[in-house]
Amino acid sequence: MFPPYKVKTTGLDKRAKYILLMDIVAADDCRYKFHNSR
């Protein structure tokens, strides 16, 4: 349902652990219902 999302990071400590978060927000107030790719 969602397109692929690629992230490239540089300059981080290789020994440290990181968490990457992404917040997806609706573009409008409409709700869409899909059935059989329609």
mmCIF file of the N, C-alpha and C atoms, coordinates in Angstrom:
data_MODEL
# 
_entry.id   MODEL 
# 
loop_
_atom_site.group_PDB 
_atom_site.id 
_atom_site.type_symbol 
_atom_site.label_atom_id 
_atom_site.label_alt_id 
_atom_site.label_comp_id 
_atom_site.label_asym_id 
_atom_site.label_entity_id 
_atom_site.label_seq_id 
_atom_site.pdbx_PDB_ins_code 
_atom_site.Cartn_x 
_atom_site.Cartn_y 
_atom_site.Cartn_z 
_atom_site.occupancy 
_atom_site.B_iso_or_equiv 
_atom_site.pdbx_formal_charge 
_atom_site.auth_seq_id 
_atom_site.auth_comp_id 
_atom_site.auth_asym_id 
_atom_site.auth_atom_id 
_atom_site.pdbx_PDB_model_num 
ATOM 1   N N  . MET A 1 1  ? 0.822   -1.185 0.000  1.00 0.00 ? 1  MET A N  1 
ATOM 2   C CA . MET A 1 1  ? 0.000   0.000  0.000  1.00 0.00 ? 1  MET A CA 1 
ATOM 3   C C  . MET A 1 1  ? 0.873   1.259  0.000  1.00 0.00 ? 1  MET A C  1 
ATOM 4   N N  . PHE A 1 2  ? 1.986   1.211  0.691  1.00 0.00 ? 2  PHE A N  1 
ATOM 5   C CA . PHE A 1 2  ? 2.865   2.371  0.755  1.00 0.00 ? 2  PHE A CA 1 
ATOM 6   C C  . PHE A 1 2  ? 4.039   2.179  -0.194 1.00 0.00 ? 2  PHE A C  1 
ATOM 7   N N  . PRO A 1 3  ? 4.501   3.233  -0.819 1.00 0.00 ? 3  PRO A N  1 
ATOM 8   C CA . PRO A 1 3  ? 5.681   3.117  -1.691 1.00 0.00 ? 3  PRO A CA 1 
ATOM 9   C C  . PRO A 1 3  ? 6.937   2.876  -0.851 1.00 0.00 ? 3  PRO A C  1 
ATOM 10  N N  . PRO A 1 4  ? 7.967   2.304  -1.455 1.00 0.00 ? 4  PRO A N  1 
ATOM 11  C CA . PRO A 1 4  ? 9.211   2.093  -0.697 1.00 0.00 ? 4  PRO A CA 1 
ATOM 12  C C  . PRO A 1 4  ? 9.829   3.422  -0.274 1.00 0.00 ? 4  PRO A C  1 
ATOM 13  N N  . TYR A 1 5  ? 10.484  3.411  0.851  1.00 0.00 ? 5  TYR A N  1 
ATOM 14  C CA . TYR A 1 5  ? 11.114  4.617  1.392  1.00 0.00 ? 5  TYR A CA 1 
ATOM 15  C C  . TYR A 1 5  ? 12.555  4.272  1.749  1.00 0.00 ? 5  TYR A C  1 
ATOM 16  N N  . LYS A 1 6  ? 13.506  4.919  1.107  1.00 0.00 ? 6  LYS A N  1 
ATOM 17  C CA . LYS A 1 6  ? 14.918  4.644  1.361  1.00 0.00 ? 6  LYS A CA 1 
ATOM 18  C C  . LYS A 1 6  ? 15.534  5.792  2.142  1.00 0.00 ? 6  LYS A C  1 
ATOM 19  N N  . VAL A 1 7  ? 16.384  5.441  3.090  1.00 0.00 ? 7  VAL A N  1 
ATOM 20  C CA . VAL A 1 7  ? 17.077  6.433  3.904  1.00 0.00 ? 7  VAL A CA 1 
ATOM 21  C C  . VAL A 1 7  ? 18.563  6.098  3.890  1.00 0.00 ? 7  VAL A C  1 
ATOM 22  N N  . LYS A 1 8  ? 19.388  7.102  3.676  1.00 0.00 ? 8  LYS A N  1 
ATOM 23  C CA . LYS A 1 8  ? 20.833  6.918  3.728  1.00 0.00 ? 8  LYS A CA 1 
ATOM 24  C C  . LYS A 1 8  ? 21.392  7.858  4.784  1.00 0.00 ? 8  LYS A C  1 
ATOM 25  N N  . THR A 1 9  ? 22.098  7.301  5.745  1.00 0.00 ? 9  THR A N  1 
ATOM 26  C CA . THR A 1 9  ? 22.679  8.112  6.808  1.00 0.00 ? 9  THR A CA 1 
ATOM 27  C C  . THR A 1 9  ? 24.201  8.037  6.732  1.00 0.00 ? 9  THR A C  1 
ATOM 28  N N  . THR A 1 10 ? 24.846  9.100  7.116  1.00 0.00 ? 10 THR A N  1 
ATOM 29  C CA . THR A 1 10 ? 26.309  9.140  7.146  1.00 0.00 ? 10 THR A CA 1 
ATOM 30  C C  . THR A 1 10 ? 26.765  9.809  8.430  1.00 0.00 ? 10 THR A C  1 
ATOM 31  N N  . GLY A 1 11 ? 27.981  9.499  8.831  1.00 0.00 ? 11 GLY A N  1 
ATOM 32  C CA . GLY A 1 11 ? 28.574  10.154 9.987  1.00 0.00 ? 11 GLY A CA 1 
ATOM 33  C C  . GLY A 1 11 ? 28.105  9.642  11.335 1.00 0.00 ? 11 GLY A C  1 
ATOM 34  N N  . LEU A 1 12 ? 27.448  8.473  11.380 1.00 0.00 ? 12 LEU A N  1 
ATOM 35  C CA . LEU A 1 12 ? 26.989  7.930  12.654 1.00 0.00 ? 12 LEU A CA 1 
ATOM 36  C C  . LEU A 1 12 ? 28.052  7.007  13.243 1.00 0.00 ? 12 LEU A C  1 
ATOM 37  N N  . ASP A 1 13 ? 28.000  6.832  14.544 1.00 0.00 ? 13 ASP A N  1 
ATOM 38  C CA . ASP A 1 13 ? 28.921  5.934  15.235 1.00 0.00 ? 13 ASP A CA 1 
ATOM 39  C C  . ASP A 1 13 ? 28.514  4.493  14.952 1.00 0.00 ? 13 ASP A C  1 
ATOM 40  N N  . LYS A 1 14 ? 29.424  3.695  14.404 1.00 0.00 ? 14 LYS A N  1 
ATOM 41  C CA . LYS A 1 14 ? 29.105  2.309  14.036 1.00 0.00 ? 14 LYS A CA 1 
ATOM 42  C C  . LYS A 1 14 ? 28.836  1.429  15.247 1.00 0.00 ? 14 LYS A C  1 
ATOM 43  N N  . ARG A 1 15 ? 29.341  1.809  16.410 1.00 0.00 ? 15 ARG A N  1 
ATOM 44  C CA . ARG A 1 15 ? 29.142  1.004  17.620 1.00 0.00 ? 15 ARG A CA 1 
ATOM 45  C C  . ARG A 1 15 ? 27.858  1.372  18.361 1.00 0.00 ? 15 ARG A C  1 
ATOM 46  N N  . ALA A 1 16 ? 27.252  2.479  18.018 1.00 0.00 ? 16 ALA A N  1 
ATOM 47  C CA . ALA A 1 16 ? 26.033  2.933  18.696 1.00 0.00 ? 16 ALA A CA 1 
ATOM 48  C C  . ALA A 1 16 ? 24.805  2.327  18.031 1.00 0.00 ? 16 ALA A C  1 
ATOM 49  N N  . LYS A 1 17 ? 23.717  2.298  18.775 1.00 0.00 ? 17 LYS A N  1 
ATOM 50  C CA . LYS A 1 17 ? 22.437  1.815  18.247 1.00 0.00 ? 17 LYS A CA 1 
ATOM 51  C C  . LYS A 1 17 ? 21.516  3.010  18.047 1.00 0.00 ? 17 LYS A C  1 
ATOM 52  N N  . TYR A 1 18 ? 20.843  3.024  16.916 1.00 0.00 ? 18 TYR A N  1 
ATOM 53  C CA . TYR A 1 18 ? 19.955  4.132  16.575 1.00 0.00 ? 18 TYR A CA 1 
ATOM 54  C C  . TYR A 1 18 ? 18.568  3.597  16.243 1.00 0.00 ? 18 TYR A C  1 
ATOM 55  N N  . ILE A 1 19 ? 17.580  4.442  16.406 1.00 0.00 ? 19 ILE A N  1 
ATOM 56  C CA . ILE A 1 19 ? 16.203  4.129  16.019 1.00 0.00 ? 19 ILE A CA 1 
ATOM 57  C C  . ILE A 1 19 ? 15.750  5.209  15.042 1.00 0.00 ? 19 ILE A C  1 
ATOM 58  N N  . LEU A 1 20 ? 15.202  4.777  13.920 1.00 0.00 ? 20 LEU A N  1 
ATOM 59  C CA . LEU A 1 20 ? 14.684  5.712  12.921 1.00 0.00 ? 20 LEU A CA 1 
ATOM 60  C C  . LEU A 1 20 ? 13.162  5.594  12.914 1.00 0.00 ? 20 LEU A C  1 
ATOM 61  N N  . LEU A 1 21 ? 12.477  6.697  13.157 1.00 0.00 ? 21 LEU A N  1 
ATOM 62  C CA . LEU A 1 21 ? 11.017  6.711  13.204 1.00 0.00 ? 21 LEU A CA 1 
ATOM 63  C C  . LEU A 1 21 ? 10.468  7.535  12.052 1.00 0.00 ? 21 LEU A C  1 
ATOM 64  N N  . MET A 1 22 ? 9.321   7.098  11.528 1.00 0.00 ? 22 MET A N  1 
ATOM 65  C CA . MET A 1 22 ? 8.649   7.859  10.478 1.00 0.00 ? 22 MET A CA 1 
ATOM 66  C C  . MET A 1 22 ? 7.168   7.946  10.840 1.00 0.00 ? 22 MET A C  1 
ATOM 67  N N  . ASP A 1 23 ? 6.635   9.144  10.822 1.00 0.00 ? 23 ASP A N  1 
ATOM 68  C CA . ASP A 1 23 ? 5.231   9.379  11.136 1.00 0.00 ? 23 ASP A CA 1 
ATOM 69  C C  . ASP A 1 23 ? 4.475   9.586  9.827  1.00 0.00 ? 23 ASP A C  1 
ATOM 70  N N  . ILE A 1 24 ? 3.449   8.767  9.597  1.00 0.00 ? 24 ILE A N  1 
ATOM 71  C CA . ILE A 1 24 ? 2.638   8.875  8.381  1.00 0.00 ? 24 ILE A CA 1 
ATOM 72  C C  . ILE A 1 24 ? 1.340   9.589  8.738  1.00 0.00 ? 24 ILE A C  1 
ATOM 73  N N  . VAL A 1 25 ? 1.091   10.701 8.071  1.00 0.00 ? 25 VAL A N  1 
ATOM 74  C CA . VAL A 1 25 ? -0.074  11.534 8.358  1.00 0.00 ? 25 VAL A CA 1 
ATOM 75  C C  . VAL A 1 25 ? -0.993  11.532 7.142  1.00 0.00 ? 25 VAL A C  1 
ATOM 76  N N  . ALA A 1 26 ? -2.289  11.422 7.386  1.00 0.00 ? 26 ALA A N  1 
ATOM 77  C CA . ALA A 1 26 ? -3.266  11.433 6.294  1.00 0.00 ? 26 ALA A CA 1 
ATOM 78  C C  . ALA A 1 26 ? -3.251  12.777 5.574  1.00 0.00 ? 26 ALA A C  1 
ATOM 79  N N  . ALA A 1 27 ? -3.381  12.740 4.257  1.00 0.00 ? 27 ALA A N  1 
ATOM 80  C CA . ALA A 1 27 ? -3.361  13.969 3.461  1.00 0.00 ? 27 ALA A CA 1 
ATOM 81  C C  . ALA A 1 27 ? -4.689  14.716 3.543  1.00 0.00 ? 27 ALA A C  1 
ATOM 82  N N  . ASP A 1 28 ? -5.775  13.992 3.822  1.00 0.00 ? 28 ASP A N  1 
ATOM 83  C CA . ASP A 1 28 ? -7.086  14.627 3.937  1.00 0.00 ? 28 ASP A CA 1 
ATOM 84  C C  . ASP A 1 28 ? -7.926  13.843 4.938  1.00 0.00 ? 28 ASP A C  1 
ATOM 85  N N  . ASP A 1 29 ? -9.163  14.266 5.148  1.00 0.00 ? 29 ASP A N  1 
ATOM 86  C CA . ASP A 1 29 ? -10.038 13.608 6.112  1.00 0.00 ? 29 ASP A CA 1 
ATOM 87  C C  . ASP A 1 29 ? -10.848 12.474 5.505  1.00 0.00 ? 29 ASP A C  1 
ATOM 88  N N  . CYS A 1 30 ? -10.704 12.224 4.221  1.00 0.00 ? 30 CYS A N  1 
ATOM 89  C CA . CYS A 1 30 ? -11.473 11.172 3.555  1.00 0.00 ? 30 CYS A CA 1 
ATOM 90  C C  . CYS A 1 30 ? -10.883 9.804  3.860  1.00 0.00 ? 30 CYS A C  1 
ATOM 91  N N  . ARG A 1 31 ? -11.740 8.827  4.025  1.00 0.00 ? 31 ARG A N  1 
ATOM 92  C CA . ARG A 1 31 ? -11.296 7.450  4.215  1.00 0.00 ? 31 ARG A CA 1 
ATOM 93  C C  . ARG A 1 31 ? -11.548 6.701  2.922  1.00 0.00 ? 31 ARG A C  1 
ATOM 94  N N  . TYR A 1 32 ? -10.569 5.973  2.494  1.00 0.00 ? 32 TYR A N  1 
ATOM 95  C CA . TYR A 1 32 ? -10.675 5.243  1.231  1.00 0.00 ? 32 TYR A CA 1 
ATOM 96  C C  . TYR A 1 32 ? -10.761 3.750  1.511  1.00 0.00 ? 32 TYR A C  1 
ATOM 97  N N  . LYS A 1 33 ? -11.637 3.069  0.797  1.00 0.00 ? 33 LYS A N  1 
ATOM 98  C CA . LYS A 1 33 ? -11.800 1.634  0.950  1.00 0.00 ? 33 LYS A CA 1 
ATOM 99  C C  . LYS A 1 33 ? -11.498 0.989  -0.391 1.00 0.00 ? 33 LYS A C  1 
ATOM 100 N N  . PHE A 1 34 ? -10.563 0.057  -0.388 1.00 0.00 ? 34 PHE A N  1 
ATOM 101 C CA . PHE A 1 34 ? -10.187 -0.636 -1.609 1.00 0.00 ? 34 PHE A CA 1 
ATOM 102 C C  . PHE A 1 34 ? -10.638 -2.087 -1.514 1.00 0.00 ? 34 PHE A C  1 
ATOM 103 N N  . HIS A 1 35 ? -11.182 -2.578 -2.607 1.00 0.00 ? 35 HIS A N  1 
ATOM 104 C CA . HIS A 1 35 ? -11.604 -3.968 -2.685 1.00 0.00 ? 35 HIS A CA 1 
ATOM 105 C C  . HIS A 1 35 ? -11.183 -4.510 -4.043 1.00 0.00 ? 35 HIS A C  1 
ATOM 106 N N  . ASN A 1 36 ? -10.396 -5.569 -4.048 1.00 0.00 ? 36 ASN A N  1 
ATOM 107 C CA . ASN A 1 36 ? -9.900  -6.173 -5.286 1.00 0.00 ? 36 ASN A CA 1 
ATOM 108 C C  . ASN A 1 36 ? -9.180  -5.148 -6.160 1.00 0.00 ? 36 ASN A C  1 
ATOM 109 N N  . SER A 1 37 ? -8.317  -4.359 -5.558 1.00 0.00 ? 37 SER A N  1 
ATOM 110 C CA . SER A 1 37 ? -7.505  -3.345 -6.255 1.00 0.00 ? 37 SER A CA 1 
ATOM 111 C C  . SER A 1 37 ? -8.337  -2.270 -6.933 1.00 0.00 ? 37 SER A C  1 
ATOM 112 N N  . ARG A 1 38 ? -9.505  -1.966 -6.442 1.00 0.00 ? 38 ARG A N  1 
ATOM 113 C CA . ARG A 1 38 ? -10.367 -0.921 -7.008 1.00 0.00 ? 38 ARG A CA 1 
ATOM 114 C C  . ARG A 1 38 ? -10.634 0.150  -5.979 1.00 0.00 ? 38 ARG A C  1 
# 
